[in-house]
Amino acid sequence: MSIKIRQIYCNLVTPVTTSLTFCKTITHLLFMKYYLPLFAAVLLLAGCKNEKEETTTDTAVTEQPAALAFENKEYDQKTNLPGKDPKTYVSISVPDAVGGSPAAADTINNKIFRVVRSIVYFGEKPTDAKSYKELMASFIGSYDELAKKYPDDAMSWEAKIKATVDYKTDSIINIKLHNYMFTGGAHGYEGDRSLLFNARTGRSLEYSDIFKDEKAFTAFAEKKFRTKYKIPAGKPINATGLMFEGEKFALPQNIFFKENGILLYYNAYEVAAYAEQQKEVLIPYSEADAYLKMK
């Protein structure tokens, strides 16, 4: 106890009222010396904790990446050679990934371009064009060269690409790429491509990424295909005139995710003659879910 407190104690008299004054004085001095600093320290710590929590929350919100989005891009070019319309032309419409992870957006955009490049060309193999502008110039240039060489036989060419985001979730982005090409002959070629991407990384998805057991799903899909196209279970898959390689059912090159199920899509020429056009089977999610890793 301090000297000041002892002096107060010695000077106090014995009456009850004086004792009460002594107790109040002692309590006040103890509170001022010991408890008030402790109470202030507690308030300071609480304030620091709240500030830290607010800072952490603000940082988390700031660091969260924006969602991946798509903007439509249009590219068009026609031949400059004289002649009646429709002249030879290229028309390309594609979704351009923006926002989100720059690496994921670049991966998706580069994949879309490579697929378009594998379609829009004339000759034995695709060009090595590095942009849509170069790709169109190459196609138009090929036509101009032949038209100048054989003016009497020149027919207008067509190259049309229209790609759209057909399905999008937190896990999968499915881009449908519709294409039509005509470079002479009896008819052009029209088809659909399915481009499947991991929505977070932009990486192209393989069937092994999508299905828990690809072999089991293939067997299930064959039953659905046979039922739709009336192919008896005991007969070869090509018994009705189809053209599956090696007489063995196989999943198509293109599978689309739809709002109501998985669409197996075979373009013309893949498993049937051109006259029969495409073959497709829609499997509802109520039946497909058991085989899916993601959707």
C-alpha positions in Angstrom: 0.0 0.0 0.0 1.3 3.5 -0.8 2.4 6.1 1.8 -0.5 8.3 0.8 -3.0 5.5 1.6 -1.4 4.7 4.9 -1.5 8.4 6.0 -5.2 8.5 5.2 -5.7 5.4 7.2 -3.9 6.8 10.3 -5.9 10.1 10.3 -9.2 8.4 10.1 -11.4 8.1 13.3 -13.4 5.2 14.4 -17.0 6.3 13.7 -19.0 4.2 11.2 -19.3 7.2 8.8 -15.5 7.7 8.9 -15.0 3.9 8.2 -17.3 4.2 5.2 -15.3 7.2 3.9 -12.1 5.2 4.4 -13.5 2.2 2.3 -14.7 4.5 -0.5 -11.3 6.2 -0.6 -9.4 3.0 -0.7 -11.7 1.6 -3.4 -11.3 4.7 -5.6 -7.5 4.8 -5.3 -7.2 1.0 -6.1 -9.5 1.4 -9.1 -7.6 4.4 -10.4 -4.2 2.7 -10.0 -4.9 -0.9 -11.0 -8.2 -1.5 -12.7 -8.5 1.6 -14.9 -5.3 0.8 -16.8 -6.4 -2.9 -17.1 -9.8 -1.8 -18.5 -8.1 0.5 -21.0 -5.8 -2.3 -22.1 -8.8 -4.6 -22.7 -10.6 -1.9 -24.8 -7.4 -1.4 -26.9 -7.0 -5.1 -27.6 -10.6 -5.4 -28.6 -10.2 -2.4 -31.0 -7.2 -4.0 -32.6 -9.0 -7.3 -33.1 -11.9 -5.6 -34.8 -9.6 -3.6 -37.0 -7.7 -6.8 -38.0 -11.0 -8.6 -38.8 -12.2 -5.7 -40.9 -8.9 -5.5 -42.8 -8.9 -9.3 -43.4 -12.5 -9.1 -44.7 -11.7 -6.2 -47.0 -8.6 -7.9 -48.4 -10.5 -11.1 -49.1 -13.2 -9.2 -51.1 -10.5 -7.2 -52.9 -8.5 -10.3 -53.9 -11.5 -12.3 -55.2 -11.1 -12.5 -59.0 -13.9 -11.2 -61.3 -16.0 -13.9 -63.0 -15.0 -15.0 -66.5 -17.3 -13.3 -69.1 -17.6 -13.3 -72.9 -17.9 -10.5 -75.5 -18.9 -11.2 -79.1 -16.3 -10.5 -81.8 -17.1 -10.2 -85.5 -14.8 -10.6 -88.4 -15.7 -10.3 -92.1 -13.9 -10.1 -95.5 -14.9 -10.4 -99.2 -13.0 -10.8 -102.3 -12.1 -7.6 -104.2 -12.5 -9.3 -107.6 -15.3 -8.1 -109.8 -18.4 -10.2 -110.1 -22.0 -10.5 -109.1 -23.1 -11.1 -105.5 -22.8 -13.1 -103.5 -19.1 -12.8 -103.8 -16.6 -15.1 -102.0 -16.6 -14.2 -98.4 -15.6 -15.1 -94.8 -17.8 -14.4 -91.8 -16.6 -15.3 -88.3 -18.4 -14.6 -85.1 -16.8 -15.9 -81.9 -17.1 -15.3 -78.1 -14.0 -13.6 -76.7 -13.2 -14.5 -73.0 -12.5 -11.5 -70.8 -12.2 -10.9 -67.1 -11.5 -13.7 -64.6 -8.1 -15.2 -64.8 -6.1 -13.7 -67.7 -4.4 -17.1 -68.2 -7.8 -18.9 -68.4 -9.2 -16.3 -70.8 -6.2 -16.6 -73.1 -6.3 -20.4 -73.1 -10.0 -20.4 -74.2 -9.5 -17.7 -76.8 -6.5 -19.5 -78.3 -8.3 -22.8 -78.4 -11.3 -21.2 -80.2 -9.0 -19.6 -82.8 -7.1 -22.9 -83.4 -10.4 -24.7 -84.1 -11.6 -22.0 -86.5 -8.2 -22.2 -88.2 -8.6 -25.9 -88.7 -11.9 -25.3 -90.6 -11.4 -22.1 -92.6 -8.8 -23.0 -95.2 -8.3 -24.3 -98.7 -5.7 -26.8 -99.6 -4.1 -29.9 -98.2 -3.6 -28.6 -94.7 -4.6 -25.6 -92.5 -2.6 -22.3 -92.7 -0.3 -21.1 -90.0 -2.2 -17.8 -89.6 -1.7 -16.1 -86.3 -4.9 -14.0 -86.3 -8.4 -14.0 -87.7 -7.3 -11.3 -90.1 -4.5 -13.4 -91.4 -6.8 -16.4 -91.6 -9.4 -14.6 -93.7 -6.8 -13.1 -96.0 -5.4 -16.6 -96.6 -8.8 -18.0 -97.5 -9.7 -15.1 -99.8 -6.2 -15.2 -101.3 -6.6 -18.8 -102.2 -9.9 -18.1 -104.0 -8.5 -15.1 -105.9 -5.5 -17.1 -107.1 -7.8 -19.8 -108.6 -10.3 -17.4 -109.9 -7.6 -15.5 -111.8 -6.2 -18.7 -113.2 -9.6 -20.3 -114.1 -12.0 -17.4 -114.5 -14.6 -19.4 -116.4 -14.9 -22.0 -113.7 -14.8 -19.7 -110.7 -17.7 -20.2 -108.2 -18.1 -18.1 -105.1 -16.8 -19.7 -101.9 -18.4 -19.4 -98.5 -16.8 -19.7 -95.0 -19.2 -19.1 -92.1 -18.3 -19.6 -88.4 -20.7 -18.8 -85.6 -19.6 -19.8 -82.1 -21.7 -19.2 -79.0 -21.5 -20.0 -75.3 -24.0 -22.8 -75.2 -23.7 -23.8 -71.5 -21.9 -22.2 -68.5 -21.6 -23.2 -64.9 -19.0 -22.8 -62.2 -17.4 -26.0 -63.5 -17.9 -26.1 -67.2 -18.0 -23.8 -70.2 -19.4 -25.3 -73.4 -19.0 -23.4 -76.6 -20.9 -24.5 -79.6 -19.1 -23.7 -82.9 -21.4 -24.0 -86.0 -19.6 -24.0 -89.3 -20.4 -24.0 -93.0 -17.8 -24.3 -95.8 -18.2 -24.3 -99.5 -15.3 -24.2 -101.9 -16.9 -25.8 -104.9 -18.5 -29.1 -105.7 -22.0 -30.5 -105.3 -22.6 -29.1 -101.9 -20.8 -27.5 -98.9 -20.2 -29.0 -95.5 -22.1 -28.0 -92.4 -21.5 -29.1 -88.9 -21.2 -28.4 -85.1 -18.2 -28.5 -82.8 -18.4 -28.8 -79.0 -15.6 -27.1 -77.1 -15.5 -28.0 -73.4 -13.5 -26.0 -70.9 -12.8 -26.0 -67.2 -14.5 -22.8 -66.1 -11.7 -22.0 -63.6 -8.6 -22.8 -65.5 -9.7 -22.6 -69.2 -8.2 -26.0 -69.8 -9.9 -28.1 -72.5 -11.8 -31.0 -71.0 -11.4 -34.6 -72.1 -14.0 -37.3 -71.7 -11.9 -38.7 -68.9 -12.4 -35.4 -67.0 -16.1 -35.5 -67.4 -17.1 -39.2 -66.9 -16.4 -41.3 -63.8 -16.1 -44.4 -66.0 -16.0 -43.6 -69.7 -16.3 -47.3 -70.6 -19.4 -47.7 -68.5 -21.0 -44.6 -70.0 -20.2 -45.7 -73.5 -22.0 -49.0 -72.9 -25.0 -47.1 -71.5 -25.0 -44.6 -74.4 -25.0 -47.4 -76.9 -28.2 -48.8 -75.4 -29.8 -45.3 -75.7 -28.5 -45.0 -79.3 -29.8 -48.4 -80.4 -33.2 -47.7 -78.9 -33.6 -44.4 -80.7 -32.4 -45.7 -84.1 -34.1 -49.1 -83.7 -31.0 -51.2 -83.9 -31.7 -54.6 -82.3 -29.5 -55.5 -79.3 -28.3 -58.7 -80.9 -27.4 -57.1 -84.2 -24.1 -55.3 -85.2 -24.2 -51.6 -84.6 -24.0 -51.0 -88.4 -26.8 -53.4 -89.2 -29.1 -50.6 -90.4 -26.6 -49.0 -92.6 -24.5 -46.9 -90.2 -20.7 -46.6 -90.5 -19.2 -46.9 -87.1 -15.5 -47.7 -87.5 -14.7 -51.4 -86.9 -18.4 -52.2 -86.4 -18.1 -50.9 -82.8 -20.1 -48.2 -81.2 -18.1 -45.2 -80.0 -18.9 -41.9 -78.3 -19.1 -39.0 -80.8 -16.3 -36.4 -81.2 -18.8 -33.8 -79.9 -20.8 -34.0 -76.7 -22.9 -30.9 -75.7 -24.0 -30.0 -72.2 -27.6 -28.7 -72.3 -29.9 -27.4 -69.6 -31.9 -30.7 -69.6 -29.2 -33.3 -70.3 -26.1 -34.5 -72.3 -26.4 -34.4 -76.1 -24.4 -37.0 -78.1 -23.9 -35.4 -81.5 -22.6 -37.1 -84.6 -22.0 -34.8 -87.6 -22.8 -35.8 -91.1 -20.2 -38.3 -92.5 -19.1 -39.4 -89.0 -21.3 -42.5 -88.7 -23.7 -42.2 -91.6 -23.9 -41.0 -95.2 -24.3 -37.3 -95.9 -27.9 -37.8 -97.0 -28.8 -39.0 -93.6 -27.3 -35.9 -92.0 -26.4 -35.8 -88.3 -27.3 -38.3 -85.6 -28.0 -37.3 -82.0 -29.2 -38.7 -78.7 -30.2 -36.6 -75.7 -29.6 -38.3 -72.3 -31.5 -36.5 -69.4 -29.4 -35.6 -66.4 -31.7 -37.9 -64.3 -30.0 -40.8 -66.2 -26.6 -39.3 -66.9 -25.8 -37.9 -63.4 -24.6 -41.3 -62.2 -21.8 -41.2 -64.8 -20.7 -37.6 -64.5 -17.9 -36.1 -62.5 -19.0 -32.6 -63.3 -21.7 -30.6 -65.0 
